[in-house]
Amino acid sequence: MATVYPLFFGLLLIAVCSAVGTGNRYVETQCTVSDYWRIASLRDRILHIAQNEIGVREATGHNDGKRVEEYLRYTHLGKGHQWCAAFVSWCYGQAGLSQPRNPWSPALFPKARTYGAMRSTSATIVETQSLSRIFGDVASLQNNIHYADIFGIYSPTARRINHVGLVKGVQEQYLITIEGNSSDKVESRRRHLSTIYALADWIGDN
């Protein structure tokens, strides 16, 4: 993938279809022009929706506030709960996808959807090297990360993924993200690939 997500359209059709539907995650299939535009449109819609939420803040810093509670209600929770996964689920729902719809971060990474999962749990460069081995090298890794996919960060204390967000783009060794419940708000951040525990694609075979 390129530096920012709109450049995704500059890839050859066959390359895009291969990136979306092949590798360790899916069986290789033929991809039509209509498939390409449908998938690309979904990814654009999700990020457009998420982008428009940047700046939404909690009312009192306790996982509350009108918009935050709307995200939580979408996943059948009330105020006071962690809402990063609810935010991601809400964005997908607003784009017309019924799944994922879950407020529990690990649930957004089922085996069939997850790629690039780390085997170690500490945020070190070893993880980036492990991740790149899956795809061959770091450059290939970057080309296989799709915008609007979900990233997960692992907590050694919780012993699980405990924070998630959306991939907006890739810049060298960094993910550009849009994520909720980050410093009590929705914001765009820059996260080093070595801190990313797993990625999930809920769009490729929808």
VOVEX-984498 format. One line per field, with one value per residue (C-alpha): residue in three letters; y, z, x; residue number from 1. Coordinates in steps of 0.05 Angstrom, whole numbers, plus 5000, padded with zeros to 4 digits. Layout:
BEGIN
aa <- (ala;...)
Y <- (Y;...)
Z <- (Z;...)
X <- (X;...)
i <- (NUM;...)
This chain:
BEGIN
aa <- (met;ala;thr;val;tyr;pro;leu;phe;phe;gly;leu;leu;leu;ile;ala;val;cys;ser;ala;val;gly;thr;gly;asn;arg;tyr;val;glu;thr;gln;cys;thr;val;ser;asp;tyr;trp;arg;ile;ala;ser;leu;arg;asp;arg;ile;leu;his;ile;ala;gln;asn;glu;ile;gly;val;arg;glu;ala;thr;gly;his;asn;asp;gly;lys;arg;val;glu;glu;tyr;leu;arg;tyr;thr;his;leu;gly;lys;gly;his;gln;trp;cys;ala;ala;phe;val;ser;trp;cys;tyr;gly;gln;ala;gly;leu;ser;gln;pro;arg;asn;pro;trp;ser;pro;ala;leu;phe;pro;lys;ala;arg;thr;tyr;gly;ala;met;arg;ser;thr;ser;ala;thr;ile;val;glu;thr;gln;ser;leu;ser;arg;ile;phe;gly;asp;val;ala;ser;leu;gln;asn;asn;ile;his;tyr;ala;asp;ile;phe;gly;ile;tyr;ser;pro;thr;ala;arg;arg;ile;asn;his;val;gly;leu;val;lys;gly;val;gln;glu;gln;tyr;leu;ile;thr;ile;glu;gly;asn;ser;ser;asp;lys;val;glu;ser;arg;arg;arg;his;leu;ser;thr;ile;tyr;ala;leu;ala;asp;trp;ile;gly;asp;asn)
Y <- (5000;5071;5128;5147;5108;5144;5121;5051;5066;5073;4999;4952;4917;4848;4869;4900;4838;4794;4836;4835;4762;4721;4707;4669;4691;4673;4624;4659;4677;4717;4789;4829;4904;4908;4870;4919;4981;4952;4935;5002;5039;5004;5022;5094;5098;5070;5119;5178;5162;5154;5217;5257;5233;5260;5308;5273;5274;5242;5289;5278;5231;5170;5137;5181;5235;5235;5210;5162;5131;5124;5082;5040;5031;5003;4946;4940;4975;5038;5093;5078;5022;5024;5043;5034;4970;5000;5059;5014;4971;5034;5059;4993;4993;5063;5040;4985;4925;4883;4857;4868;4890;4876;4920;4869;4883;4810;4792;4836;4788;4719;4672;4675;4751;4762;4771;4791;4769;4772;4711;4751;4799;4855;4916;4908;4910;4834;4837;4879;4828;4771;4808;4821;4748;4731;4773;4768;4837;4902;4933;4874;4879;4952;4934;4882;4927;4952;5019;5012;4946;4940;4941;4912;4929;4876;4889;4845;4863;4843;4786;4803;4855;4914;4971;4974;5024;5034;5036;5101;5091;5070;5115;5077;5041;5073;5063;5125;5110;5134;5108;5120;5121;5149;5203;5204;5222;5201;5221;5204;5177;5153;5084;5046;4978;4946;4964;4931;4861;4840;4865;4842;4848;4847;4874;4829;4775;4814)
Z <- (5000;4988;5036;5044;5028;4964;4928;4934;4869;4833;4839;4782;4787;4790;4844;4886;4879;4898;4959;4983;4971;4974;5018;5083;5093;5034;4976;4912;4868;4806;4821;4774;4763;4802;4860;4860;4862;4914;4961;4948;4959;5026;5050;5029;5063;5128;5131;5110;5167;5216;5192;5206;5278;5294;5352;5387;5461;5524;5565;5632;5617;5641;5576;5568;5525;5472;5414;5454;5483;5412;5394;5456;5444;5375;5411;5464;5520;5560;5583;5626;5583;5541;5471;5421;5392;5395;5354;5300;5299;5292;5233;5197;5213;5186;5121;5114;5143;5196;5223;5265;5319;5384;5441;5462;5427;5419;5384;5325;5310;5293;5261;5192;5191;5224;5189;5211;5282;5326;5364;5417;5464;5477;5433;5404;5335;5337;5326;5264;5238;5254;5219;5158;5152;5139;5076;5059;5078;5108;5040;5024;5092;5079;5012;5045;5098;5073;5092;5134;5164;5239;5280;5350;5406;5458;5533;5572;5635;5607;5566;5507;5453;5492;5441;5369;5314;5239;5190;5151;5116;5120;5122;5122;5190;5216;5213;5207;5246;5265;5333;5388;5463;5451;5503;5515;5443;5370;5339;5284;5308;5282;5310;5297;5264;5322;5369;5326;5350;5296;5236;5213;5146;5151;5081;5032;5024;5040)
X <- (5000;5022;5035;4962;4899;4874;4936;4908;4872;4937;4953;4939;4872;4902;4950;4894;4851;4909;4926;4854;4840;4903;4963;4956;4885;4842;4840;4860;4800;4787;4770;4725;4724;4659;4691;4748;4704;4658;4716;4751;4686;4674;4744;4735;4667;4694;4752;4709;4661;4718;4753;4690;4690;4759;4753;4695;4712;4686;4643;4677;4735;4696;4677;4615;4586;4530;4572;4614;4551;4524;4585;4574;4499;4515;4550;4496;4533;4520;4567;4626;4656;4720;4698;4755;4725;4655;4680;4710;4647;4604;4645;4637;4563;4553;4587;4535;4573;4538;4604;4645;4597;4630;4657;4710;4776;4800;4734;4755;4812;4783;4832;4799;4804;4872;4938;5007;4996;5057;5082;5117;5082;5132;5134;5203;5235;5235;5160;5169;5218;5170;5115;5157;5177;5104;5106;5180;5205;5182;5166;5121;5089;5072;5042;4998;4969;4902;4871;4807;4833;4835;4899;4906;4954;4971;4973;5022;4983;4915;4947;4904;4892;4864;4864;4842;4833;4830;4889;4888;4954;5027;5087;5153;5155;5091;5017;4974;4911;4843;4822;4772;4784;4854;4868;4792;4776;4775;4841;4891;4957;5023;5043;5107;5096;5134;5077;5024;5006;4957;4916;4847;4812;4736;4726;4763;4711;4648)
i <- (1;2;3;4;5;6;7;8;9;10;11;12;13;14;15;16;17;18;19;20;21;22;23;24;25;26;27;28;29;30;31;32;33;34;35;36;37;38;39;40;41;42;43;44;45;46;47;48;49;50;51;52;53;54;55;56;57;58;59;60;61;62;63;64;65;66;67;68;69;70;71;72;73;74;75;76;77;78;79;80;81;82;83;84;85;86;87;88;89;90;91;92;93;94;95;96;97;98;99;100;101;102;103;104;105;106;107;108;109;110;111;112;113;114;115;116;117;118;119;120;121;122;123;124;125;126;127;128;129;130;131;132;133;134;135;136;137;138;139;140;141;142;143;144;145;146;147;148;149;150;151;152;153;154;155;156;157;158;159;160;161;162;163;164;165;166;167;168;169;170;171;172;173;174;175;176;177;178;179;180;181;182;183;184;185;186;187;188;189;190;191;192;193;194;195;196;197;198;199;200;201;202;203;204;205;206)
